[in-house]
Amino acid sequence: MKNHSFSRRSFIKTSALLSGASYLAPYASATQGIPISSSVDSVALDWLEQPGNSHSDGLTLGVPWPRGAVRENNFILKQKDGKQQPIQTWPLAYWPDGSLKWTGLAIAQPTALDGGLSIAPGQGIQPQQLLKVEEKSSAIHIDTGIMQVQINKSGSKLIENISRGGRTSLRNGRLVLSCQNAVEGESESIQKKEYSSAISVVTLEQSGPIRAVVKVEGTHSSGDREWLPFVVRFYFYAGAESLRTLHTIIFDGEEEKDFINGLGLRFEVPLEDELYDRHIRFAGEGEGIFAEAVRGLTGLRRDPGEAVRQAQVQGKKTPALATFPENVSSRLHYIPAFGDYTLSQTNPDGFSIRKRTKAGHSWLKSGFGKRARGIGYIGGPQGGVAFGIRNFWQSYPAQLDIKNAQTDNAEVTMWLWAPDAPAMDLRFYHDGMGQDTYDKQLDALNITYEDYEPGFGTAKGVARTSEMYLHLLKETPDPTLFNSISNGIASPPQLSPAAEYMKQVGVFGRIWGLPDTSTPKKALIEEYLEDHFQFYKQQVEDRHWYGFWDYGDVMHSYDYDRHTWRYDVGGFAWDNSELSTDLWLWYYFLHTGRADVFRMAEAMTRHTGEVDVHHLGKFAPLGSRHNVQHWGCSAKQLRISTAANRRFYYYLTADERVGDLMREQINAVATLKKVPPTRKVSDKSTWETEDNPNLVYAGFGTDYSAIAAAWFTEWERTGGEEIKNRLMNSMRTIAAQPRGFFTGGSRMDLQTGAFEIQESTRATASHLSAVFGLMEICAELIENIDMPAFKEAWIQYCVLYNASEEEQQEALGRSLGKLNLGQGHSRLTAYAANQLKDPALAQRAWREFFEGKAGYDFHKPVIHELTGPAVLQPMEEGDVSTNATAQWGLAALQCMALVGSYLEK
């Protein structure tokens, strides 16, 4: 067996031979491993899902470009027939040489275009219908060509009005919040208070010509209290009759007395049509629609005639009143007009529709079902508004209200938290059980795996982002159009470059590949990758991992005795990105290009970036380790809030909110001064920095992976020299440590990014260091920055982590002891083998993968269906662990990409 002991002297020689690049001060960007292209052909854009009957007025995506190929922000979009379509583009990221790496791309009316779209550098055409944006001191006016919108810069009304064809269709759009001081059953005196939005800052982020984005920030206000900050973005496209709303709230209340019992967006809809020509629509399950008129003309004792009945049922204008039979027309005022309607989804498996004539009178049960799509409509022949919440039932409790439809001014509320449901309760789930010292807390950790500390299990600072849509329609939609709108809201059509192209470009590191079934063993790996994904996809459904605060996450560990995930056992419950579940899903999407993988990863990104992270308060912007409650763990860490988990969604969709979340992490390392991650388990002298306000202790593993991801991403996005220098100083000073990454950590200068050089030469390693994105971000750093010493230090870590004790002893002066997660770290061995072109290392990587240490033996996942009294309902159970699945999946994907040619058949 070849000895892989690893000295710095031998590595520098090998590295120079491999890279062919000199060591340039101050570390000029290299092209190592990434081909430079002087030109690029057109790039095909594929639908994630074929739009079919799904309406979209506009979409945005990201497109990557080969290094050095594109420098001008000018592009041509063509249909398969060669016809050009207008687009709007902007830079998302740059290569180190200043060429474009990612471009944001906006397309108007994409579902109306012919298939086979492609984009290429060149001078594109201007849209015939421009999006017009006018910013004034008090408001922003937007004209899409179809609808005209006024967004206020102050006050309580975000949207002053929206009109179409000169007719006001919507006005007084504002956020609403209802809060109570206690929960039902715990207090005899429950007091409720209503709040409305109070605008503080409005920013025009994009102004056309195809896409406009307006960001509105503020709080919810009532009297002398302002709380619950919000960030709302409105999205507009040229020629659109709709707008998309991205709504974020950040909880800053007191869990013991602030119980939200209603949260939403409310607006008014002027109505002019006769009551029998006013129509209500709700989208139910599948293609099902609830369709009624405010004043019904069917089922009466006296027949108004088939023409009248059919017109009303179809949502069309009824014949003139003079044509009605006299025995009907003279008695219309006796037919009840139902002005209030509610669609309520208070759990993931049941919705109800009810209606009443007006306040003060009883409700009638109108319909029931399992999962509503969460889309409504109110209007008539002169126009109306369709409105909806994306992921309506998945993010229960949600509700749609229509009120006063029998008057000239109806009111619509899209409730993100339904008033029909119990109030939101964010209190910690236990009283601490006497854990008032670190010793007690560590002792308790040994029984429930929960890292508890008084005051740390707070929801203060966690956030939630939701999507809502408004469509201004010229008349009541027929079933086909209403379903098309509903489907487009539930699953917005999305374009993406093909996986083959993204692989060729080399984005997200050259550590992933495309499906390969060329040998029996590779085919099995692909099969097992699919099996693991499908199991978790089905577990979301079987275990009902849904809800306002939960949707997007999965559970951490399983309890085989109870046949349930350990939802109530300390640190074993919600996963909170533990061991890179997010990365597993995103790299699997890159590998496959599949829509179902994208949608699951999308939901996880929305959740883990918002709910699992504190965005204000003393823990901001750190994330919380896995717990019964997403925010419950006292381990507030960079490894959860890391930008590494968000970069994929940002670059693939150009989503501004995720861009904010990544930027939030740039200075997150400073928070470790207040909340040292190792405060309970290490000597204070290790992380103490009180002697210098500019220093903070950070580990070279989970801390550094997040620090580097935030800084590298910001450098990509801006090309900024200051952030680049901080990043490169951190890399240089890790490489200069006595044992490189094996030094473990050091104190960082927050201003320069440089680590103090440690005096100790004792090598150390943690099994967690490389499994929260360190492998992935180091691969990108090495590809983009020519710093041989850093590359040497990282490859040394990759080689030696899983090496024999003898090899570790020879290279480091001591063995590293019994390290865990050997299977997950096989991808580090594979990376080193690939970089060093070492067949023996490649074969070792595959041995480590198949040995399955702290992972899986190589066999098909054992999945079986549970039925009978052992479970509440039939469901699947598997011999799986989320930690093991995420690490196995990443190891399988990266070993296949890096050393697949060395895998025996």
HUVEN-V296576 format. One line per field, one symbol per residue. phi: phi as a letter, one per 20 degrees, with the letter a starting at -180 (. if undefined). Layout:
# HUVEN-V296576
phi=???
This chain:
# HUVEN-V296576
phi=.fedgcdffffgffffffemdeedeelffddgncfedebbffdfddffcfglecebeabcbdcecfgneccdecbddcefenfecfbccbfdbcfgenffdccfcdcelffeeffmfbcbfqeeeeffdeedccddfdaddcceodcccddfdbndefdfaccclndfdbblfbecbcccebdgndbecdddbdccfcfdccceebcoedcccddddrcecbmedcblgcccdddccgmedccdcddcdcfcedgfbddfcabadcbdcfccfggfdecdcceeeldfcecbdfdfddmffdefoffffffffemeffgggfefgffdffcgfeegdeedccdccebfcaccccbbfagncfedfdrbaecffmccbbragepacebadflfffdgecbddccmfedebfccceefcfffegffddffebenlmedcfffffffgfddmeeebgneeeefofcbdcdccccedfafffgfffffffffffbggcebffgffffffnflnecccegcdfcgffffgfffgfffffffgffgffelecpgedgoeceecddffelbfffddkeeefflmglmggfgfffffgfdmefffgfffffffgfffdfecedbnfefdeedfgagdgdffeeecffeegfgedgffffecmfffffffffgegdfgffffecffdfeccfgffdfcffbfedbebfedfffgfgffffffffgfdmfffffffffffffeffefgclfffnraedefedneefefefdfebbdfegddcnfgfffffgffdcecgffggfffgfffegeffgfffffednaeemeedlffgeffffffffffeldgfffffgffffffmflbcfebfgecbedcnffcfbgaecceccfgffffffffffefffecgfeeff
